[in-house]
C-alpha cells in the first residue's frame, strides 16, 4: 500500500516517544509493497483490532492507549493517515470529521 500522511506519524513520534517504535512498525507494515488491501477484511487480517467508522479506519496503537485514523482508497492502494492521538483525545473527536 502507498502510505501518505507520514508527517503526522513523525509528529506523533516526537510527541509520544513511548509509542514511537510501534508507530514506526505500523508504518513499515502498512507502507510495504507486500501489503495489499482490497477490503476491510484484508485490513483486519493484518490489524485484527482495526475498526471501521463511516469511511474511516481506526487502528489501536500501543495496547489500546492510542488511536490512529486513516482513510483507505482500496482501488488506488492508498492509506492516508488523518489523525493520531491518545484514547482520551479520540473520545472527544468525531472520527468522520477528521
DSSP file (Angstrom, degrees, kcal/mol; ACC not computed):
  #  RESIDUE AA STRUCTURE BP1 BP2  ACC     N-H-->O    O-->H-N    N-H-->O    O-->H-N    TCO  KAPPA ALPHA  PHI   PSI    X-CA   Y-CA   Z-CA
    1    1 A X              0   0    0      0, 0.0     2,-0.5     0, 0.0    77,-0.2   0.000 360.0 360.0 360.0 151.1    0.0    0.0    0.0
    2    2 A X  E     -a   78   0A   0     75,-3.5    77,-3.1    74,-0.1     2,-0.6  -0.832 360.0-150.9 -91.5 128.1    1.1    3.6   -0.5
    3    3 A X  E     +a   79   0A   0     -2,-0.5     2,-0.3    28,-0.2     3,-0.2  -0.886  16.6 179.6-105.9 121.7    1.2    5.4    2.8
    4    4 A X  E     +a   80   0A   0     75,-2.8    77,-2.8    -2,-0.6    -2,-0.0  -0.869  58.0  52.5-117.6 154.9    0.5    9.2    2.8
    5    5 A X    >>  +     0   0    0     -2,-0.3     3,-1.2    75,-0.2     4,-1.1   0.696  55.9 148.3  93.9  23.3    0.5   11.4    5.9
    6    6 A X  H 3>  +     0   0    0      1,-0.3     4,-2.7    -3,-0.2     5,-0.2   0.784  64.6  68.8 -61.9 -26.2    3.8   10.4    7.2
    7    7 A X  H 3> S+     0   0    0      1,-0.2     4,-2.3     2,-0.2    -1,-0.3   0.869  97.3  52.3 -60.4 -35.7    4.3   13.9    8.6
    8    8 A X  H <> S+     0   0    0     -3,-1.2     4,-2.3     2,-0.2    -1,-0.2   0.880 109.9  48.5 -66.1 -37.7    1.5   13.1   11.1
    9    9 A X  H  X S+     0   0    0     -4,-1.1     4,-2.3     2,-0.2    -2,-0.2   0.923 111.0  49.6 -68.2 -43.9    3.3    9.9   12.1
   10   10 A X  H  X S+     0   0    0     -4,-2.7     4,-1.5     1,-0.2    -2,-0.2   0.923 112.7  47.6 -61.0 -44.3    6.6   11.7   12.5
   11   11 A X  H  X S+     0   0    0     -4,-2.3     4,-2.2     1,-0.2    -1,-0.2   0.910 111.0  51.3 -63.0 -42.4    5.0   14.4   14.6
   12   12 A X  H  X S+     0   0    0     -4,-2.3     4,-2.6     1,-0.2    -1,-0.2   0.875 106.2  55.0 -63.3 -37.2    3.2   11.8   16.8
   13   13 A X  H  < S+     0   0    0     -4,-2.3     7,-0.2     1,-0.2    -1,-0.2   0.851 109.0  48.2 -65.1 -33.6    6.5   10.0   17.4
   14   14 A X  H  < S+     0   0    0     -4,-1.5     3,-0.4    -5,-0.2    -2,-0.2   0.905 116.6  41.9 -70.7 -42.4    8.0   13.3   18.7
   15   15 A X  H  < S+     0   0    0     -4,-2.2     2,-0.3     1,-0.3    -2,-0.2   0.821 125.3  33.9 -74.5 -31.8    5.0   14.0   21.0
   16   16 A X    ><  +     0   0    0     -4,-2.6     3,-2.1    -5,-0.2     4,-0.5  -0.646  63.8 168.1-128.3  72.7    4.6   10.4   22.2
   17   17 A X  G >  S+     0   0    0     -3,-0.4     3,-0.9    -2,-0.3     4,-0.4   0.780  73.2  68.6 -58.7 -28.1    8.1    8.9   22.4
   18   18 A X  G 3  S+     0   0    0      1,-0.2    -1,-0.3     2,-0.1     4,-0.1   0.650 110.4  32.9 -68.3 -14.0    6.7    5.9   24.3
   19   19 A X  G <> S+     0   0    0     -3,-2.1     4,-2.3    -7,-0.2    -1,-0.2   0.312  87.3 104.6-120.7   5.7    4.8    4.7   21.2
   20   20 A X  H <> S+     0   0    0     -3,-0.9     4,-2.4    -4,-0.5     5,-0.2   0.883  80.8  50.4 -57.3 -43.1    7.2    5.8   18.5
   21   21 A X  H  > S+     0   0    0     -4,-0.4     4,-2.3     1,-0.2    -1,-0.2   0.899 111.0  48.4 -65.4 -40.4    8.5    2.3   17.9
   22   22 A X  H  > S+     0   0    0      2,-0.2     4,-2.4     1,-0.2    -1,-0.2   0.881 111.5  50.2 -67.5 -37.8    5.0    0.9   17.5
   23   23 A X  H  X S+     0   0    0     -4,-2.3     4,-2.6     2,-0.2    -2,-0.2   0.913 110.2  50.3 -64.6 -42.3    4.0    3.7   15.1
   24   24 A X  H  X S+     0   0    0     -4,-2.4     4,-2.3    -5,-0.2    -2,-0.2   0.911 110.7  49.5 -62.3 -42.2    7.1    3.1   13.0
   25   25 A X  H  X S+     0   0    0     -4,-2.3     4,-2.5     2,-0.2     5,-0.2   0.926 110.4  50.2 -62.4 -45.2    6.3   -0.6   12.9
   26   26 A X  H  X S+     0   0    0     -4,-2.4     4,-2.9     1,-0.2     5,-0.3   0.928 111.3  49.2 -58.1 -45.8    2.8    0.1   11.8
   27   27 A X  H  X S+     0   0    0     -4,-2.6     4,-2.5     1,-0.2    -1,-0.2   0.888 111.2  48.9 -64.0 -40.0    4.0    2.5    9.1
   28   28 A X  H  < S+     0   0    0     -4,-2.3     4,-0.5     2,-0.2    -1,-0.2   0.930 114.8  44.7 -65.2 -44.9    6.5   -0.1    7.8
   29   29 A X  H >< S+     0   0    0     -4,-2.5     3,-0.8     1,-0.2    -2,-0.2   0.951 118.9  40.9 -64.9 -49.7    3.9   -2.9    7.6
   30   30 A X  H 3< S+     0   0    0     -4,-2.9    -2,-0.2     1,-0.2    -1,-0.2   0.886 116.7  48.9 -68.1 -39.0    1.2   -0.8    6.1
   31   31 A X  T 3< S+     0   0    0     -4,-2.5    -1,-0.2    -5,-0.3   -28,-0.2   0.428  85.9 117.9 -82.7   2.0    3.5    1.0    3.6
   32   32 A X    X   -     0   0    0     -3,-0.8     3,-1.1    -4,-0.5    -3,-0.0  -0.394  69.7-133.0 -70.2 144.0    5.1   -2.2    2.5
   33   33 A X  T 3  S+     0   0    0      1,-0.2    -1,-0.1    -2,-0.1   -31,-0.1   0.754 108.7  61.9 -65.3 -22.3    4.8   -3.1   -1.2
   34   34 A X  T 3  S+     0   0    0    -33,-0.1     2,-0.6    -5,-0.1    -1,-0.2   0.697  85.1  88.7 -76.7 -18.7    3.9   -6.6    0.1
   35   35 A X    <   +     0   0    0     -3,-1.1     2,-0.4    -6,-0.2    -5,-0.0  -0.719  53.1 170.4 -84.7 119.2    0.8   -5.2    1.9
   36   36 A X        -     0   0    0     -2,-0.6     2,-0.5     6,-0.1    -3,-0.0  -0.955   8.2-175.6-132.4 113.2   -2.2   -5.2   -0.5
   37   37 A X        +     0   0    0     -2,-0.4    40,-0.1     1,-0.1     3,-0.1  -0.922  16.9 164.3-109.7 130.3   -5.6   -4.5    1.0
   38   38 A X  S    S+     0   0    0     -2,-0.5     2,-0.3     1,-0.2    -1,-0.1   0.402  70.2  11.6-118.9  -2.2   -8.7   -4.7   -1.2
   39   39 A X  S  > S-     0   0    0     35,-0.1     4,-1.6     1,-0.1     3,-0.5  -0.977  82.1 -95.0-162.2 169.3  -11.3   -4.7    1.6
   40   40 A X  H  > S+     0   0    0     -2,-0.3     4,-2.5     1,-0.2     5,-0.2   0.835 120.9  62.5 -61.2 -32.1  -11.8   -4.2    5.3
   41   41 A X  H  > S+     0   0    0      1,-0.2     4,-1.6     2,-0.2    -1,-0.2   0.882 101.9  50.6 -61.9 -37.5  -11.4   -7.9    5.7
   42   42 A X  H  > S+     0   0    0     -3,-0.5     4,-1.5     2,-0.2    -1,-0.2   0.892 108.6  52.0 -65.7 -39.7   -7.8   -7.6    4.4
   43   43 A X  H  X S+     0   0    0     -4,-1.6     4,-3.3     1,-0.2     3,-0.3   0.933 109.1  50.2 -60.4 -46.1   -7.2   -4.8    6.9
   44   44 A X  H  < S+     0   0    0     -4,-2.5    -1,-0.2     1,-0.2    -2,-0.2   0.808 104.2  58.3 -65.5 -30.3   -8.5   -7.0    9.8
   45   45 A X  H  < S+     0   0    0     -4,-1.6     3,-0.3    -5,-0.2    -1,-0.2   0.893 117.1  34.0 -63.8 -38.3   -6.2   -9.9    8.7
   46   46 A X  H  < S+     0   0    0     -4,-1.5     2,-0.4    -3,-0.3    -2,-0.2   0.877 135.9  23.4 -81.2 -41.9   -3.2   -7.5    9.2
   47   47 A X    ><  -     0   0    0     -4,-3.3     3,-2.3    -5,-0.2    -1,-0.3  -0.790  68.0-174.4-130.8  84.9   -4.5   -5.5   12.1
   48   48 A X  T 3  S+     0   0    0     -2,-0.4    -1,-0.1    -3,-0.3    -4,-0.1   0.734  83.0  55.3 -58.0 -25.3   -7.2   -7.5   14.0
   49   49 A X  T 3  S+     0   0    0     11,-0.1    -1,-0.3     2,-0.1    -5,-0.1   0.435  81.1 120.1 -88.7   2.0   -8.1   -4.6   16.3
   50   50 A X    <   -     0   0    0     -3,-2.3     2,-0.3    -7,-0.2     9,-0.2  -0.359  44.8-164.2 -67.1 145.7   -8.9   -2.2   13.4
   51   51 A X  E     -B   58   0A   0      7,-2.4     7,-2.9    -2,-0.0     2,-0.5  -0.900  15.2-132.4-127.2 158.1  -12.4   -0.8   13.3
   52   52 A X  E     +B   57   0A   0     -2,-0.3     2,-0.5     5,-0.2     5,-0.2  -0.958  20.4 180.0-112.9 126.6  -14.3    0.9   10.5
   53   53 A X  E >   -B   56   0A   0      3,-2.5     3,-2.3    -2,-0.5     2,-0.3  -0.939  66.5 -51.8-126.8 106.3  -16.2    4.1   11.4
   54   54 A X  T 3  S-     0   0    0     -2,-0.5    42,-0.0     1,-0.3    41,-0.0  -0.505 121.1 -25.1  62.5-124.9  -18.0    5.6    8.4
   55   55 A X  T 3  S+     0   0    0     -2,-0.3    17,-0.5    -3,-0.1     2,-0.3   0.177 123.9  92.0-103.3  17.8  -15.4    5.8    5.7
   56   56 A X  E <   -B   53   0A   0     -3,-2.3    -3,-2.5    15,-0.1     2,-0.4  -0.761  65.1-142.0-108.6 156.6  -12.5    6.0    8.2
   57   57 A X  E     -BC  52  70A   0     13,-3.1    13,-2.6    -2,-0.3     2,-0.5  -0.978  11.5-154.3-121.0 131.3  -10.5    3.2    9.7
   58   58 A X  E     -BC  51  69A   0     -7,-2.9    -7,-2.4    -2,-0.4     2,-0.4  -0.911   8.4-166.0-111.9 125.9   -9.3    3.3   13.3
   59   59 A X  E     - C   0  68A   0      9,-2.9     9,-2.1    -2,-0.5     2,-0.4  -0.926  17.8-132.6-114.0 133.4   -6.2    1.4   14.4
   60   60 A X  E     - C   0  67A   0     -2,-0.4     2,-0.4     7,-0.2     7,-0.2  -0.698  27.4-174.0 -78.0 130.5   -5.2    0.7   18.0
   61   61 A X  E   > + C   0  66A   0      5,-2.2     5,-1.7    -2,-0.4     4,-0.4  -0.996  61.0  13.5-127.1 131.9   -1.6    1.6   18.6
   62   62 A X  T > 5S-     0   0    0     -2,-0.4     3,-0.9     3,-0.2    -1,-0.2   0.929 131.0 -50.5  76.1  45.5    0.2    0.8   21.8
   63   63 A X  T 3 5S-     0   0    0      1,-0.2    -1,-0.2    -3,-0.2    -3,-0.0   0.894 108.6 -49.9  62.5  43.3   -2.1   -1.6   23.5
   64   64 A X  T 3 5S+     0   0    0      2,-0.2    -1,-0.2     1,-0.1    -2,-0.2   0.579 116.5 106.8  74.7  10.9   -5.3    0.5   23.2
   65   65 A X  T < 5S+     0   0    0     -3,-0.9    22,-2.3    -4,-0.4     2,-0.3   0.721  80.2  35.0 -89.3 -22.9   -3.7    3.6   24.6
   66   66 A X  E   < -CD  61  86A   0     -5,-1.7    -5,-2.2    20,-0.3     2,-0.4  -0.905  66.6-150.5-131.7 157.3   -3.5    5.4   21.2
   67   67 A X  E     -CD  60  85A   0     18,-2.9    18,-2.1    -2,-0.3     2,-0.4  -0.978   2.6-164.3-129.1 142.0   -5.6    5.7   18.1
   68   68 A X  E     -CD  59  84A   0     -9,-2.1    -9,-2.9    -2,-0.4     2,-0.5  -0.996  10.1-157.4-123.4 129.2   -4.7    6.3   14.5
   69   69 A X  E     +CD  58  83A   0     14,-2.7    13,-3.3    -2,-0.4    14,-1.6  -0.913  17.9 170.8-109.9 131.5   -7.4    7.3   12.0
   70   70 A X  E     -CD  57  81A   0    -13,-2.6   -13,-3.1    -2,-0.5     2,-0.4  -0.938  28.8-138.2-135.1 157.4   -6.8    6.7    8.3
   71   71 A X  E     - D   0  80A   0      9,-2.4     9,-3.1    -2,-0.3     2,-0.5  -0.966  24.2-154.5-112.6 134.6   -8.8    6.8    5.1
   72   72 A X  E     - D   0  79A   0    -17,-0.5     2,-0.9    -2,-0.4     7,-0.2  -0.941  15.2-164.2-119.2 126.8   -8.2    4.0    2.7
   73   73 A X  E  >> - D   0  78A   0      5,-2.8     5,-2.0    -2,-0.5     4,-1.4  -0.868  13.1-172.8-103.1  95.7   -8.7    4.1   -1.0
   74   74 A X  T  45S+     0   0    0     -2,-0.9     3,-0.5     1,-0.2    -1,-0.2   0.915  78.9  50.7 -60.9 -47.9   -8.7    0.4   -1.8
   75   75 A X  T  45S+     0   0    0      1,-0.2    -1,-0.2     2,-0.1    -2,-0.0   0.880 117.7  40.3 -60.1 -36.1   -8.7    0.6   -5.7
   76   76 A X  T  45S-     0   0    0      2,-0.1    -1,-0.2    -3,-0.1    -2,-0.2   0.637 107.0-127.1 -85.2 -14.6   -5.8    3.1   -5.6
   77   77 A X  T  <5 +     0   0    0     -4,-1.4   -75,-3.5    -3,-0.5     2,-0.4   0.883  59.1 143.2  70.7  39.0   -3.9    1.2   -2.9
   78   78 A X  E   < -aD   2  73A   0     -5,-2.0    -5,-2.8   -77,-0.2     2,-0.5  -0.945  36.4-167.6-120.5 131.3   -3.6    4.3   -0.7
   79   79 A X  E     -aD   3  72A   0    -77,-3.1   -75,-2.8    -2,-0.4     2,-0.6  -0.975  12.5-164.2-112.8 117.5   -3.7    4.6    3.1
   80   80 A X  E     -aD   4  71A   0     -9,-3.1    -9,-2.4    -2,-0.5     2,-0.3  -0.902  13.2-140.7-107.9 112.9   -4.0    8.3    4.2
   81   81 A X  E     + D   0  70A   0    -77,-2.8   -11,-0.3    -2,-0.6   -73,-0.1  -0.571  26.8 170.9 -71.4 128.1   -3.2    9.0    7.8
   82   82 A X  E     -     0   0A   0    -13,-3.3     2,-0.3     1,-0.4   -12,-0.2   0.700  56.8  -0.2-110.8 -28.8   -5.7   11.6    9.0
   83   83 A X  E     - D   0  69A   0    -14,-1.6   -14,-2.7     2,-0.0    -1,-0.4  -0.988  48.6-170.7-162.9 149.4   -5.2   11.8   12.8
   84   84 A X  E     + D   0  68A   0     -2,-0.3     2,-0.3   -16,-0.2   -16,-0.2  -0.982  28.8 122.1-145.4 138.5   -3.3   10.3   15.7
   85   85 A X  E     - D   0  67A   0    -18,-2.1   -18,-2.9    -2,-0.3    -2,-0.0  -0.981  56.0 -59.9-173.5-177.9   -3.8   10.8   19.5
   86   86 A X  E  >  - D   0  66A   0     -2,-0.3     4,-2.4   -20,-0.2   -20,-0.3  -0.253  50.4-108.4 -72.9 165.3   -4.4    9.3   22.8
   87   87 A X  H  > S+     0   0    0    -22,-2.3     4,-1.9     1,-0.2   -21,-0.1   0.896 121.9  53.2 -61.5 -39.4   -7.5    7.2   23.5
   88   88 A X  H  4 S+     0   0    0    -23,-0.3     4,-0.5     1,-0.2    -1,-0.2   0.898 109.9  47.0 -63.9 -40.6   -8.8   10.1   25.7
   89   89 A X  H >4 S+     0   0    0      1,-0.2     3,-1.3     2,-0.2     4,-0.3   0.890 108.9  56.0 -66.0 -39.3   -8.3   12.6   22.8
   90   90 A X  H >< S+     0   0    0     -4,-2.4     3,-1.5     1,-0.3    -2,-0.2   0.878  99.4  59.8 -59.4 -39.9  -10.0   10.2   20.4
   91   91 A X  T 3< S+     0   0    0     -4,-1.9    -1,-0.3     1,-0.3    -2,-0.2   0.696 103.4  53.3 -63.2 -18.2  -13.1   10.1   22.7
   92   92 A X  T <  S+     0   0    0     -3,-1.3    -1,-0.3    -4,-0.5     2,-0.2   0.444  99.9  73.5 -98.0  -1.6  -13.5   13.9   22.2
   93   93 A X  S <  S-     0   0    0     -3,-1.5     2,-0.8    -4,-0.3     3,-0.1  -0.682  79.1-118.9-112.2 165.4  -13.5   13.9   18.4
   94   94 A X    >>  -     0   0    0     -2,-0.2     3,-2.2     1,-0.2     4,-0.6  -0.909  23.6-154.6 -98.7 108.6  -15.8   13.0   15.6
   95   95 A X  G >4 S+     0   0    0     -2,-0.8     3,-1.0     1,-0.3    -1,-0.2   0.846  91.7  55.4 -53.9 -40.3  -14.0   10.3   13.6
   96   96 A X  G 34 S+     0   0    0      1,-0.2    -1,-0.3     2,-0.1   -41,-0.1   0.589 103.0  57.8 -73.7  -9.0  -15.8   11.0   10.4
   97   97 A X  G <4        0   0    0     -3,-2.2    -1,-0.2     1,-0.2    -2,-0.2   0.589 360.0 360.0 -96.5 -12.1  -14.8   14.7   10.5
   98   98 A X    <<        0   0    0     -3,-1.0    -1,-0.2    -4,-0.6    -2,-0.1   0.464 360.0 360.0 -93.2 360.0  -11.0   14.2   10.6
